[in-house]
Amino acid sequence: MQKIRHVIQLILTTGLSDRLIAQATGVAKNTVTRYRGLAREKGYSWDELVSLPDSGLDAKFNSVLRRLTRKRMPDFAVVHAELQQKGVTLTLLWEEYRGASPDDALSYSQFTEHFRTYLRSIDRVMRQTHLPGEKCFVDFSGLRPKYVNRDTSEEVPVELFVAVLGYSNLTFATAVATQAIPDWIAAHNRMFTFFGGVSSFLVPDNLKSAVDRPGIDPALNRSYRELGEHYGATIVPARSYRPQDKASVEVGVQIVQRWILARLRKMTFFSLAEINQAIAALLPAFNDHRFKRLPGCRRSRFEAEERGQLLPLPVEPYVLAEWTGTLLVDNSYHLLVGGHWYSVPHRLVGQRVSARLSAGVVELFHQHVRVAAHPISLIAGSHTTDPAHPPESHRAYAERTPEKYLAWAGTVGPHVLAVVRHQFDRAVPALGLPACDGLRKLVRIHGSEEIEAAARRAVEIQSLTLKSVKSLLQTGRHKRTRPADAPSALPPDHPNLRGSAYYCQSEA
């Protein structure tokens, strides 16, 4: 009962259409239409109905219908919606309706007759009223212009993009190579420049470049949604298979086909640019052509009443950004985008992120937050890694280079530096990295001063190896003071020593 009260209140106190009231209250549109007809016929006003109890309000709008028939009427709006599902038939819906209460149910012939009457009642064309600067309708033409490839002499068909402002019907047209998102975005940028402003709403068809998933709750293409956000326009796709939702552009496309494409049909073009030059030359005359039933023309109506209502253009046009689907981060914390691997913070391993490609940059997003950005690389199979992304252990391993080890050794001491330099003094310097790893571990265990002392003794004995440093540390010989250089003392006397005289004997 609360729904009935709400419906009647909206009918008598607002200027909303029956369709909008039905959507807002969750009742069938034909029910709203019937209530509006009764209110108009009886001359009801909300002031006299607001104080009525629910039963009294219901009697004013439903008692007449209940006296006219004893049969239970189904909600044909629901029947119509159910028929859109695959495999559902009118017979099946009648059987389900009758099964709830056979005694007061319509017969099948009555059911189908009432349903046909309902279909006729909803087959209406509504004349839409558009406010200045409110809506811009965009679509591609079914008829396609073409040019001739000079090298192959083949005809190359292209797409004709058409945009119409809802209020003034000012029309823009341009040819693009395809209906893909780059050309779709480029056409919109040209359109906004042509209009010199932005409408509050953009109404596209459900083509793939605009809508990823059509339906009651459509999912917009992410790049197209960003274009709307950049220009400050709200994108509201037309309903699927409902050309009446965008009648302005449907008619605009037909007129452009007749006015522009028909005039170009005998002309031969050799590039897309030549086609656009011809279209641009014909557009002013098209928009300046006078209306048949209204004063003025598209251009005069636009200049007088709509230009000032458009939103201002941003300083820069929208730069195309293409999005990938969600990508799973593997344990290498890199993602393959366009054949190249880009890193993300290692904490995102096992999470899903999206990649955005624009203006030479790959941006990676996790839960709508940018977590990484890299210059686009065209080297397939290679990888780009931000030094801040790997875990600490990986960063330490990545820093194992001769240059970094030499810089580290210089901070420990000159003799450690000499030992490290000796490790890299070979044909393949990288083979000295393991010894340097061991030397760094010794510094962590024994301290810099101890290792520097051991390295000093290793330099003195000319054995600059990790094995020698370890041996000196184990025996403690690096701590012993080495005597200054002096002449060697004579060997002690011993019976087994032959002496110098023995070696001076001459041969007998």
Sequence and secondary structure as in RCSB ss.txt:
>XXXX:A:sequence
MQKIRHVIQLILTTGLSDRLIAQATGVAKNTVTRYRGLAREKGYSWDELVSLPDSGLDAKFNSVLRRLTRKRMPD
FAVVHAELQQKGVTLTLLWEEYRGASPDDALSYSQFTEHFRTYLRSIDRVMRQTHLPGEKCFVDFSGLRPKYVNR
DTSEEVPVELFVAVLGYSNLTFATAVATQAIPDWIAAHNRMFTFFGGVSSFLVPDNLKSAVDRPGIDPALNRSYR
ELGEHYGATIVPARSYRPQDKASVEVGVQIVQRWILARLRKMTFFSLAEINQAIAALLPAFNDHRFKRLPGCRRS
RFEAEERGQLLPLPVEPYVLAEWTGTLLVDNSYHLLVGGHWYSVPHRLVGQRVSARLSAGVVELFHQHVRVAAHP
ISLIAGSHTTDPAHPPESHRAYAERTPEKYLAWAGTVGPHVLAVVRHQFDRAVPALGLPACDGLRKLVRIHGSEE
IEAAARRAVEIQSLTLKSVKSLLQTGRHKRTRPADAPSALPPDHPNLRGSAYYCQSEA
>XXXX:A:secstr
 HHHHHHHHHHHH    HHHHHHHHTS HHHHHHHHHHHHHHT  HHHHTTS HHHHHHHHHHHHHHH  SB   
HHHHHHHHTSTT  HHHHHHHHHHH GGGB  HHHHHHHHHHHHHHH         TTTEEEEEE SS  EEE T
TT  EEE EEEEEEETTT  EEEEEES SSHHHHHHHHHHHHHHHTSB SEEE  S TTTEEE SSS EE HHHH
HHHHHHT EE    TT GGGGHHHHHHHHHHIIIIIHHHTT   SSHHHHHHHHHHHHHHHHHSB SSSSSBHHH
HIIIIIGGGSB   SS     EE   EE  TT EEEETTEEEE  GGGTT EEEEEEETTEEEEEETTEEEEEEE
    TT EE  TTSS HHHHHHHT  HHHHHHHHHHH HHHHHHHHHHT SSSGGGGHHHHHHHHHHHHHH HHH
HHHHHHHHHHTT  SHHHHHHHHHH GGGS              TT   HHHHH    
